[in-house]
Amino acid sequence: MASTYDLIVVGGGIVGCGIVERLRGELSRVCLVEQGPRLGSGASSAAIGGINPHLGDDCMGPLGLMAQHSRELFPAWIDRIASVSERAIPLLPTGLLQVAADEKELDRLANEVMPVLAGRGLGAELLDARQARAKEPLLGPGVAGGLFQPADLAVEPPLIMDALSRILTGPGGPELLLDTTVTAVETGAADVTVVLADGRTLTADRVVIAAGHLSRHLLGLPEDVLFPIKGQALEFAPRPGRALSVQCDSLVVDDAGEHVVFAVPRPDGRIAAGVTFEVGVDDTVPTEEARRTNLHHLSLIFGDLASAPVTRVWAGIRPGTRDAVPVLGHVDADRRILAATGHYGMGITLAPVTIDLAAKLLLGLPVTDDDQRDLDITRPDRFDQGGPSWARPTI
Ligand SMILES: Cc1cc2nc3c(=O)[nH]c(=O)nc-3n(C[C@H](O)[C@H](O)[C@H](O)COP(=O)(O)OP(=O)(O)OC[C@H]3O[C@@H](n4cnc5c(N)ncnc54)[C@H](O)[C@@H]3O)c2cc1C
């Protein structure tokens, strides 16, 4: 019997929706299954929106090259979905200032990060304290300097999800099953069966699993390979004359460990900031403690920013992986099930390259040498024999 669908995609986040949007017109019978009441119910609408290909230790290796590839694809991808959806999605060319809270961190940026960026032909600039404050006047008096990466971008992720949702719920969109949970994905001789929580089954020639941190259950991965990392963030109201000029990231170290301080401007003067990394936590309830610690760490870098009115707090769950690299590739010998998950704190940054690679694999298009390099590092079977060890969380 013929399958019901050419393709079923499980998960309506930036990865699942992006793949379905890319395949519009290429496959006729497509179904997108999302357990939430709307597309963008998961991490993708909770992201802050830095497009930062070379931020954090993980990006100093081949993941940074994959992310750079994605950064290059970003403007054209945003232009296209903004134009098809008739929604504005401002993409701000803010650059990224990695702020050194002390001399030791400035030293690390100068001697460990700068050479890698130079080796990649990127025009990064090392700044002393005075230059860093000139670049970002909201910085407090205590910062030691920084490293400015001019090519980084900033975007408001909920706007991307609104645009994708508008496209996918419009003419030519997939069959959309909202409020519908997939409990199992099983390969058979000729097709794949997708089992739903209400007992129904669907069949498809191929299935993409893009269910964020919950993909683990459908892929049968151990909990130390793919796991939740809760992130809590907040938004400050616009203040006349006190807008953030560049997006800033800093590591603050205290007795409790390392804390990421991240702040990204919005076009109307709002500032999205945070952010916590709570490994193994899978609820999306914002807590008073996280609000307090986020404000405290922000005040160490920005001085008076933390006293601005907070208009919103929220939490989302990143799909963390043991080596901080996504899981992208076929998981079965017949190449019917494609995993597209595990993007950690970089799923917005990595969305265009992930969508492009998934489309090539699903449509059987040729892959370039760069594509193959990216697919080699994201192979789902790399964890089979114990695999790479735990990496420090980064955003
Ligand atoms: C606070 C915070 C800040 C962040 N900031 C940034 C940033 O600045 N830059 C950046 O690049 N990244 C950032 N990220 C990371 C980014 O948000 C994620 O990597 C990305 O959104 C993952 O996308 P996804 O589509 O894989 O997952 P999701 O958006 O979580 O989508 C998965 C979807 O699958 C659905 N689903 C799950 N299980 C099932 C099932 N069994 N059946 C049906 N549906 C199911 C879920 O409901 C969900 O809608 C941030 C994340 C957080 C939490």
The ligand as a Gaussian input file, in Angstrom:
#p B3LYP/6-31G(d) Opt

LIG

0 1
 C       17.015000      31.492000      26.264000
 C       17.576000      30.997000      24.944000
 C       18.371000      31.838000      24.184000
 C       18.873000      31.398000      22.949000
 N       19.585000      32.279000      22.193000
 C       20.065000      31.895000      20.991000
 C       20.779000      32.807000      20.186000
 O       20.964000      33.979000      20.547000
 N       21.270000      32.371000      18.988000
 C       21.077000      31.101000      18.555000
 O       21.563000      30.758000      17.469000
 N       20.371000      30.204000      19.290000
 C       19.872000      30.574000      20.499000
 N       19.175000      29.676000      21.272000
 C       19.082000      28.267000      20.832000
 C       17.920000      28.031000      19.865000
 O       16.738000      28.586000      20.398000
 C       17.717000      26.529000      19.629000
 O       18.935000      25.897000      19.319000
 C       16.753000      26.302000      18.462000
 O       15.587000      27.067000      18.625000
 C       16.373000      24.824000      18.313000
 O       15.395000      24.738000      17.289000
 P       14.577000      23.405000      17.037000
 O       13.666000      23.655000      15.898000
 O       15.539000      22.273000      16.941000
 O       13.792000      23.156000      18.403000
 P       12.418000      23.769000      18.944000
 O       12.244000      25.183000      18.573000
 O       12.366000      23.416000      20.390000
 O       11.325000      22.957000      18.130000
 C       11.048000      21.610000      18.372000
 C        9.534000      21.449000      18.306000
 O        9.218000      20.070000      18.364000
 C        8.013000      19.915000      19.092000
 N        7.991000      18.537000      19.582000
 C        8.804000      17.961000      20.500000
 N        8.508000      16.669000      20.665000
 C        7.474000      16.400000      19.848000
 C        6.721000      15.231000      19.573000
 N        6.996000      14.083000      20.181000
 N        5.686000      15.308000      18.689000
 C        5.418000      16.485000      18.054000
 N        6.104000      17.629000      18.268000
 C        7.125000      17.586000      19.151000
 C        8.137000      20.953000      20.202000
 O        6.859000      21.300000      20.721000
 C        8.806000      22.106000      19.479000
 O        7.880000      23.054000      18.978000
 C       18.624000      30.089000      22.501000
 C       17.813000      29.242000      23.262000
 C       17.286000      29.688000      24.476000
 C       16.399000      28.769000      25.274000

